Amino acid sequence: MKKLIPIFCFLMIFIGCTETDIINETGEMEITDISLPELPNGYFYQGWLLVDGSFVSAGTITNDSIANNYARFSKIDASDLSNAQSFAITVETSSGAPSDYVLLIGDFEGNTAQLSPNAIASNGVRTLGQKISAGYTVQNASVPPEEAGNYGTNGIWFFKGSDDNKEPTLGLDYHGLRYQAWLIKTFEGNDWYLNMGQIESDTIADNWRNFIPAPFVPNIPDFPGEDFLQQPGSGTSYPEGFFPADVRGSKVVLTPIFTNYNNAEIPFPIFLLRSDVPADAVKDPNLVREMEINNNYSLKAKKL
């Protein structure tokens, strides 16, 4: 009889408790159809459930997940998973609260959400691509008038107008982020990446001017941009005959970066905004060419 007492007490405790008192109910998700670039060491993608506008962490997407085109998130609070209206992917450098680098977002339709970089969730949360804009002009802004005839179409600048009538063509979000612009020029069958500098303000010159001859530096406007006129003094060595670089037919890309990313030769792999410079482009400080959101990034999230 004494042996029955412990068993009886355990049964009474079990009956007196609800299921959630013993273990929190959890759910799972899977991520497929991943179209994302691999990130450098120290950076990762984080998945977030959006529950009534609040971000709830679901898990990370590693470079292995991208290579295998599959990620599985488990131990998600079942209530959060059930109530989530949307799903988002951010770029992060550390765990904790989400950064402002919201790369992808999408609403759940049933149990599935198709994520895009050009989207606004039903609760109003927007991707970074939806929060920024950029346009550029083709001109040689640092070249003095007496030298203009010696250069062709060799400059990309993020402003329009001339003299005292210059206006910015950027509308960027700088909360925890900077930006880096690059010209991608194909030369003799190879793509070459030309750094246009880190952008910390729509109306302040960027931090790169190595393609501009020293005598022209005093002419640089107080706006981001670059004239591609000469071989830089250090870093990448470009082929003979590359400079002055004709920008026509090249690509312009804008990469959002964190303040700790500092690489003048290798772009951060997320080209969020991009534009093809027309092959027949002419120098015109008043003709603004808009950059578009790069829609090549996507993935599918599914509640299991």
C-alpha positions in Angstrom: 0.0 0.0 0.0 2.8 2.4 0.8 4.2 2.0 -2.7 1.0 3.4 -4.2 1.2 6.7 -2.4 4.0 8.3 -4.5 2.3 7.2 -7.7 -1.1 8.6 -6.5 0.5 12.0 -5.6 2.2 12.3 -9.0 -1.1 11.6 -10.8 -2.9 14.2 -8.7 -0.2 16.8 -9.6 -0.4 15.9 -13.3 -4.2 16.1 -13.4 -4.2 19.4 -11.6 -1.9 21.0 -14.2 -2.8 22.1 -17.7 -0.7 21.0 -20.7 1.0 24.4 -21.0 2.0 24.2 -17.3 4.2 21.2 -18.1 5.6 22.3 -21.5 5.1 25.3 -23.8 3.6 24.3 -27.1 6.0 25.0 -30.0 5.7 25.1 -33.7 8.0 24.9 -36.8 8.7 26.6 -40.1 10.6 25.8 -43.2 12.4 28.2 -45.6 12.8 27.3 -49.3 13.2 28.9 -52.7 16.1 30.9 -51.2 17.5 33.5 -53.6 20.0 35.4 -51.4 23.7 36.1 -51.7 26.1 34.6 -49.1 27.2 37.1 -46.5 30.8 37.8 -45.3 31.9 36.5 -41.9 30.3 38.4 -39.1 27.0 39.0 -40.9 23.9 36.8 -41.0 20.2 36.7 -42.0 17.6 36.6 -39.3 14.0 35.5 -39.7 11.2 37.3 -37.9 7.6 36.7 -37.4 5.6 39.9 -37.4 2.8 39.6 -34.8 0.6 42.7 -34.7 3.6 44.8 -35.8 6.1 43.3 -33.3 9.2 41.3 -34.4 9.5 37.8 -32.9 12.7 36.0 -33.7 12.3 32.7 -35.6 15.8 31.7 -36.5 18.9 32.4 -38.6 19.6 31.6 -42.3 23.3 30.6 -42.7 25.4 30.4 -45.8 24.9 26.6 -45.5 21.2 27.1 -45.7 21.6 29.2 -48.8 23.8 26.6 -50.4 21.3 23.8 -49.6 18.3 26.0 -50.4 16.6 25.0 -47.1 16.3 26.1 -43.5 14.1 24.8 -40.7 13.1 26.8 -37.7 11.8 25.0 -34.6 10.8 25.7 -31.0 8.8 28.7 -32.1 6.0 29.7 -29.7 2.9 28.1 -31.2 0.8 31.2 -30.4 3.2 33.5 -32.1 3.4 31.3 -35.1 -0.3 31.0 -35.4 -0.9 34.7 -35.0 1.9 36.0 -37.3 0.5 37.9 -40.2 3.9 38.4 -42.0 7.5 37.2 -42.1 10.6 39.3 -42.6 14.3 38.8 -43.2 16.9 41.2 -41.8 20.6 41.4 -42.1 22.3 41.4 -38.7 25.7 41.5 -37.1 24.5 40.4 -33.6 21.6 38.7 -32.0 18.9 40.7 -30.2 16.5 43.4 -31.6 16.1 43.6 -35.4 18.2 46.0 -37.3 16.8 48.5 -39.7 18.2 46.4 -42.6 14.9 44.7 -43.4 15.8 43.1 -46.7 12.7 40.9 -47.4 9.1 40.9 -46.2 5.9 39.1 -47.1 2.4 38.4 -45.8 1.2 34.9 -45.0 -1.5 33.7 -47.3 -2.7 30.7 -45.4 0.5 29.1 -44.1 2.8 30.4 -46.8 4.5 33.8 -47.3 6.4 34.8 -50.4 9.1 37.4 -49.5 10.2 40.2 -51.6 12.6 43.2 -51.2 9.9 45.5 -52.8 7.1 45.0 -50.4 5.0 46.5 -47.5 3.5 44.2 -45.0 -0.2 44.4 -44.1 0.8 45.9 -40.7 2.7 48.7 -42.5 6.3 47.4 -41.9 8.3 48.2 -45.1 11.5 46.7 -46.5 14.6 48.9 -46.7 14.1 49.0 -50.5 10.7 50.6 -49.9 12.2 53.2 -47.6 15.0 54.5 -49.8 15.4 56.0 -53.3 18.3 57.0 -55.5 19.0 58.6 -58.9 22.1 59.7 -60.6 23.4 62.0 -63.4 26.1 61.3 -66.0 28.6 64.1 -65.9 32.2 64.9 -65.1 31.6 67.1 -62.1 35.2 67.5 -60.9 36.6 68.4 -64.4 37.1 72.2 -64.8 35.6 73.8 -67.9 39.0 74.2 -69.7 39.6 70.5 -69.4 36.1 69.3 -70.3 37.1 68.6 -73.9 39.7 66.1 -72.8 37.2 63.7 -71.2 34.2 61.9 -72.5 31.4 60.3 -70.4 33.4 59.4 -67.3 31.4 60.4 -64.2 28.4 59.2 -62.1 27.1 61.7 -59.5 24.2 61.7 -57.1 23.0 65.2 -57.6 21.4 67.3 -60.4 21.9 70.8 -61.5 24.9 73.1 -61.5 26.5 76.0 -59.8 24.3 77.1 -56.8 21.3 75.1 -58.1 22.5 71.6 -57.1 20.0 69.3 -55.6 20.4 65.8 -54.1 19.1 62.8 -56.0 19.3 60.5 -52.9 16.7 59.7 -50.3 18.4 57.2 -48.0 17.7 55.9 -44.5 20.7 56.3 -42.2 19.4 54.6 -39.0 22.4 52.4 -38.2 23.4 52.2 -41.9 25.6 53.7 -44.4 25.7 53.0 -48.2 28.4 52.3 -50.7 28.0 52.9 -54.4 29.8 51.0 -57.1 30.3 51.1 -60.9 30.5 47.7 -62.5 32.2 48.0 -65.8 32.8 45.2 -68.3 36.2 45.5 -69.9 37.8 42.9 -72.2 35.2 40.3 -71.1 35.7 40.8 -67.3 33.6 42.7 -64.8 35.5 45.3 -62.8 34.2 46.9 -59.6 35.0 50.6 -59.1 34.3 51.9 -55.6 32.4 55.2 -55.5 32.8 55.6 -51.8 30.8 55.3 -48.6 27.8 57.6 -48.4 26.9 59.0 -44.9 24.6 61.8 -46.1 22.6 62.7 -49.2 24.4 66.1 -49.3 27.9 65.4 -48.2 30.7 64.2 -50.4 31.6 60.5 -50.0 34.9 59.3 -48.7 36.5 58.1 -52.0 38.2 60.2 -54.6 41.1 58.0 -55.8 39.9 58.0 -59.4 40.0 61.8 -59.6 43.4 63.5 -60.4 44.8 65.6 -57.6 44.4 69.0 -59.4 40.7 68.3 -59.8 40.0 67.4 -56.2 39.2 71.0 -55.1 36.3 71.0 -57.7 34.6 68.0 -56.1 30.9 68.9 -55.2 29.5 68.4 -51.7 27.5 65.4 -53.0 28.4 61.7 -53.4 29.8 60.6 -56.8 32.9 59.9 -58.8 34.7 60.8 -62.0 36.6 57.7 -63.3 39.6 59.4 -64.8 42.8 57.6 -63.6 44.3 54.5 -62.1 44.0 54.7 -58.2 47.2 55.0 -56.3 46.6 51.9 -54.3 44.3 48.9 -54.2 42.9 47.2 -57.3 45.1 47.6 -60.4 43.0 48.0 -63.6 44.1 46.9 -67.1 46.0 49.2 -69.4 43.7 51.4 -71.4 40.9 51.2 -68.7 41.0 54.9 -67.8 39.5 57.3 -68.4 36.6 54.9 -67.9 33.6 55.3 -70.1 30.6 54.7 -67.9 28.1 54.1 -70.8 26.9 50.5 -70.7 28.0 49.9 -67.2 25.9 49.2 -64.1 25.5 51.4 -61.0 24.7 49.6 -57.7 24.0 50.8 -54.2 24.8 48.5 -51.2 23.5 49.3 -47.7 26.3 48.5 -45.2 26.7 48.6 -41.4 29.2 51.1 -40.0 31.7 48.3 -39.3 32.0 47.3 -43.0 35.0 48.9 -44.5 36.2 47.4 -47.8 37.3 49.6 -50.7 37.8 46.7 -53.2 35.0 44.2 -52.5 31.3 45.3 -52.4 29.0 44.1 -49.7 27.1 41.4 -51.6 23.6 42.9 -51.4 23.1 45.2 -54.4 19.7 46.6 -53.2 19.4 49.4 -55.8 20.7 49.1 -59.3 20.6 50.7 -62.7 22.0 50.1 -66.2 23.7 53.1 -67.7 22.4 53.4 -71.2 24.9 52.8 -74.0 23.9 56.1 -75.6 24.0 58.2 -72.4 25.3 61.7 -72.7 26.6 64.1 -70.1 23.8 66.1 -68.7 23.7 67.4 -65.1 19.9 67.8 -65.2 19.0 64.4 -66.5 18.3 62.1 -63.5 18.3 58.4 -64.1 16.4 56.5 -61.3 17.8 53.4 -59.7 15.4 50.4 -59.1 15.0 47.9 -56.4 16.9 44.7 -57.2 14.1 42.1 -57.2 16.4 39.1 -57.6 16.3 38.5 -53.8 13.5 36.3 -52.5 12.5 33.3 -50.5 9.4 31.3 -49.3 8.4 30.8 -45.7 6.0 28.1 -44.6 4.3 27.4 -41.3 4.4 23.7 -40.6 
